[in-house]
């Protein structure tokens, strides 16, 4: 009996994979920092909001009794997440959920539309992000122009939890020049505009089961430096913690380390709970500062001690099960 593919393999790896697997997802992530104004922006396009509580509940039910429950799929949970902070204080956070089927894309190139929100790749190789939501008075137009371009022909498999759960990580633009504008209304309905000029990061994930499913902890982060970027992942399964550190520069991406690590106490209550420290052979994270939780994961900054001893700021995403 023929089986349906769990996802397609498009000619351009950064295009839409049209994930069909129950519990699957695809996300295009962008973040940027403007040192002059101490402003950060985070934007995620989700074909399948992998942290959505209803999506996870339905997936658990399907896994327990697959003949009694319809398999939930990514197409039912499209969303766009946007957050901004200034001087470490969150000034905007929204998870914009769209109706089922609202995500569409190209399998030939990077071009994804979710409702009125669009991500596209320009002729000069720059990523154009447009967000528009009249209900919350939000509009953004940002351009990510890669300084470092990495071939995306070989997606990395990460946190693989068995043959039925595959996760892929692509890093097509680990260091970008970012310009643009973000306009939003605050809780008091006052309008604000952020003119943005800084540096940023773009990666792309897709998988055949919920992100971090079966893990106690999944933490990933990045540090942007002059001419290069460091990306890392920390996972915990059955109280065993491991880490991976990657470096991206003009020569490509190389894996620097892949070792065990120690995770400090997890303080706070859900959804703010997060590790207070992480110590690995190649890097250490301390002094967490929470930025947002509306996507279902936690976004934080940590003080990061790097392999060369310098201290930098790491932007991290944490999922706890």
C-alpha positions in Angstrom: 0.0 0.0 0.0 1.6 3.4 -1.0 2.3 5.9 1.7 2.0 9.7 1.4 5.3 11.7 1.7 5.7 13.5 5.1 7.1 16.5 3.3 8.4 17.5 -0.2 12.0 18.2 -1.1 11.9 21.5 -3.1 14.7 22.4 -5.5 15.5 25.4 -3.2 16.0 24.1 0.4 14.8 27.5 1.9 11.5 27.2 0.1 8.2 25.7 1.4 8.5 22.0 2.2 4.7 21.6 2.6 5.0 19.4 5.6 2.1 16.9 5.7 3.2 14.8 8.7 0.8 14.7 11.8 2.2 17.2 14.3 4.7 18.6 11.7 5.7 22.2 11.3 7.9 24.6 9.3 9.2 27.9 10.5 11.3 30.7 9.0 12.9 32.6 11.8 14.4 36.2 11.7 15.8 38.3 14.5 17.8 41.5 14.5 19.5 43.9 16.9 20.1 47.6 16.6 23.0 48.6 19.0 22.4 52.3 18.6 18.9 52.1 20.1 19.4 48.9 22.1 16.4 47.4 20.2 15.8 43.8 19.3 13.1 42.4 16.9 12.1 38.7 16.6 9.8 37.5 13.7 8.8 33.9 13.0 6.6 32.6 10.1 4.9 29.3 11.2 3.3 26.8 9.0 2.2 24.9 12.0 2.6 26.8 15.3 4.6 24.0 16.9 4.0 25.2 20.5 0.3 25.7 20.2 -1.5 24.0 23.1 -4.4 22.7 21.1 -2.1 21.4 18.4 0.0 19.5 21.0 -3.1 18.2 22.8 -4.5 16.8 19.5 -1.1 15.3 18.6 -0.9 13.5 21.9 -4.4 12.2 21.5 -3.6 11.0 18.0 -0.4 9.2 19.1 -2.3 7.4 21.9 -5.3 6.3 19.7 -4.6 6.9 16.0 -7.7 5.2 14.9 -10.0 7.3 17.1 -8.5 10.8 16.5 -7.9 12.6 13.2 -4.2 13.5 12.7 -3.6 17.2 13.2 -1.4 18.9 10.6 0.6 22.1 10.2 -1.9 23.6 7.7 -4.4 23.9 10.5 -2.2 26.2 12.7 -0.6 29.0 10.6 0.8 31.9 12.6 3.2 34.8 12.7 5.1 35.7 15.9 6.6 39.2 16.4 8.3 40.7 19.4 10.4 43.7 20.1 12.4 44.9 23.1 14.3 48.0 24.0 16.9 48.2 26.7 15.9 44.7 27.8 12.3 45.6 28.2 9.6 44.0 26.0 7.6 46.7 24.2 5.7 44.4 21.7 4.8 40.8 21.6 2.1 39.2 19.4 1.2 35.8 18.1 -1.0 36.4 15.1 -3.0 33.2 14.5 -4.5 32.8 11.1 -7.3 30.6 9.8 -6.5 27.0 8.7 -5.0 26.9 5.2 -3.8 30.6 5.4 -0.2 29.6 4.7 0.9 29.2 1.1 4.3 29.3 -0.5 6.6 28.5 -3.4 8.5 25.3 -3.7 10.9 27.0 -6.2 12.2 29.8 -4.0 11.8 31.5 -0.7 8.3 33.1 -1.0 5.8 32.4 1.9 2.5 34.2 2.6 0.5 33.8 5.8 -2.7 35.9 5.5 -1.4 39.5 4.8 2.1 38.7 6.0 4.8 37.8 3.5 8.4 36.7 3.3 10.2 36.8 0.0 13.6 36.7 -1.5 14.6 39.6 -3.7 16.6 39.5 -6.9 19.7 40.8 -5.1 19.5 38.0 -2.5 17.9 40.0 0.3 15.0 38.8 2.4 11.9 41.1 2.5 9.5 40.8 5.4 6.1 42.5 5.4 3.7 42.2 8.3 0.3 43.8 8.3 -2.5 43.4 10.8 -5.1 46.2 11.1 -6.8 44.6 14.1 -3.8 45.2 16.4 -2.5 48.2 14.3 0.7 46.4 13.4 2.8 47.0 10.3 6.4 46.1 9.6 8.7 46.2 6.5 12.2 44.9 7.1 15.0 43.9 4.8 17.6 41.3 5.8 20.7 41.6 3.4 23.1 38.7 4.1 26.7 39.6 4.9 27.5 35.9 5.1 25.8 33.5 2.7 25.8 29.8 3.5 24.9 27.0 1.1 21.6 25.4 2.2 21.9 22.2 0.2 22.6 20.0 3.2 20.0 20.6 6.0 21.3 19.5 9.4 19.4 16.9 11.3 19.1 17.9 15.0 17.5 16.5 18.1 16.4 13.4 16.2 14.1 11.3 18.3 13.7 8.2 16.1 12.7 7.4 12.6 9.2 8.8 12.9 10.5 12.2 14.3 12.9 14.0 12.0 13.9 17.7 12.4 15.9 19.7 10.0 17.8 22.9 10.5 19.0 25.2 7.7 21.0 28.4 8.3 21.0 30.3 5.0 21.8 33.8 6.4 23.6 33.7 9.8 24.7 37.3 9.6 22.7 40.1 7.8 22.5 43.9 7.6 19.0 44.8 8.6 17.0 48.0 7.8 13.4 48.9 7.9 10.4 50.0 10.0 8.1 48.5 12.6 4.9 50.3 13.6 2.6 49.1 16.4 0.1 50.2 19.0 0.9 49.7 22.7 -1.5 48.5 25.5 -2.8 52.1 25.8 -3.5 52.2 22.1 -0.7 54.8 21.4 1.1 54.3 18.1 4.8 53.9 18.0 7.3 53.6 15.1 10.7 52.0 15.3 13.2 52.9 12.5 15.6 50.0 12.5 19.2 49.7 11.3 21.4 46.9 12.6 22.4 43.4 12.1 20.4 40.2 12.1 20.1 36.4 11.7 17.9 34.0 9.7 17.4 30.3 9.9 14.8 27.8 8.9 13.4 24.7 10.6 11.0 22.0 9.6 10.1 18.6 11.1 7.7 15.7 11.1 6.6 16.0 14.8 6.3 18.9 17.3 9.6 20.7 17.9 11.3 19.4 21.1 8.8 16.5 21.4 10.2 13.9 23.7 12.8 16.2 25.2 12.9 17.6 28.7 14.7 20.7 27.4 15.5 22.2 24.0 17.5 25.5 24.0 19.0 27.1 20.9 20.7 30.4 20.5 23.0 32.6 18.5 25.7 35.2 19.1 26.4 37.8 16.4 30.0 38.9 16.1 31.9 41.0 13.5 32.1 38.9 10.4 30.8 35.7 11.9 28.1 34.1 14.0 28.0 31.4 16.6 24.9 29.1 16.9 24.3 26.5 19.6 21.8 24.0 20.7 21.4 22.3 24.1 19.1 19.3 24.6 18.1 17.1 27.5 16.6 13.6 27.2 16.3 11.4 30.3 18.4 13.8 32.4 21.3 13.6 29.9 22.3 17.0 28.6 24.3 17.5 25.4 25.3 20.6 23.4 26.4 21.5 19.9 28.2 24.7 18.8 28.5 25.9 15.2 30.4 28.7 13.7 29.4 30.5 10.5 31.7 32.8 8.5 32.6 33.6 4.9 34.0 30.0 4.5 30.7 28.3 5.6 29.5 26.6 8.7 31.7 24.3 10.8 30.9 22.3 13.9 33.2 23.4 16.7 32.1 21.1 19.6 29.5 18.5 20.5 29.8 17.6 24.2 27.9 17.0 27.4 27.0 20.0 29.5 25.6 21.0 32.8 22.3 22.9 33.2 21.7 24.9 36.4 18.4 25.2 38.3 15.3 26.0 36.4 13.7 28.8 38.3 10.3 30.5 37.9 6.9 29.2 37.1 5.5 28.4 33.7 5.6 29.9 31.2 8.5 32.1 32.5 10.6 29.1 33.9 14.1 28.9 32.3 17.5 27.5 33.2 19.5 30.0 35.2 22.9 28.8 33.8 24.3 26.4 31.3 27.9 25.3 31.3 29.5 23.5 28.3 33.1 22.9 27.4 33.0 25.7 24.8 30.6 28.2 26.2 28.7 29.2 29.3 25.4 31.0 29.7 24.4 33.1 32.7 22.1 36.0 33.7 18.9 35.1 31.8 16.6 38.0 30.9 13.1 37.1 29.7 11.8 38.8 26.6 8.6 36.9 25.6 6.5 33.8 25.9 3.5 34.4 23.6 4.7 31.9 21.0 4.6 29.1 23.5 8.4 29.0 24.0 10.5 31.4 26.0 12.7 34.0 24.3 15.6 35.2 26.5 19.0 36.8 26.4 21.9 35.4 28.3 25.4 36.6 29.0 27.5 34.2 27.0 31.2 33.4 27.7 32.6 32.4 24.3 35.5 30.0 23.5 38.0 32.9 23.3 36.9 34.1 26.7 35.0 37.2 25.6 31.5 38.0 27.0 28.7 38.6 24.5 24.9 38.6 24.5 23.2 35.5 23.3 19.6 35.5 22.1 18.0 32.2 23.0 14.8 30.2 22.6 13.9 27.7 25.3 11.2 24.9 25.2 10.5 22.9 28.4 8.3 19.8 28.5 
